[in-house]
Amino acid sequence: MAKDRIDRDEEDLVRLYLTDIGQYVLLTKDDEVRLAKEIE
């Protein structure tokens, strides 16, 4: 029983994380290159 609850809690945390990061736009290839050049 306790293991089932832990598994569900972990799934909820993963779902929360994926939902949160899904709200951000990914960098385009050009943005990634520009950012890398700025960092160098």
WOGI-V435392 format. One record per pair of residues at least 24 apart in sequence whose C-alpha atoms are under 10 Angstrom apart, sorted by the first residue. I is the first residue (numbers start at 1). J is the second residue. Records with the same first field share a line. If there is no record, write none. Layout:
I->J  J
//
This chain:
none
//
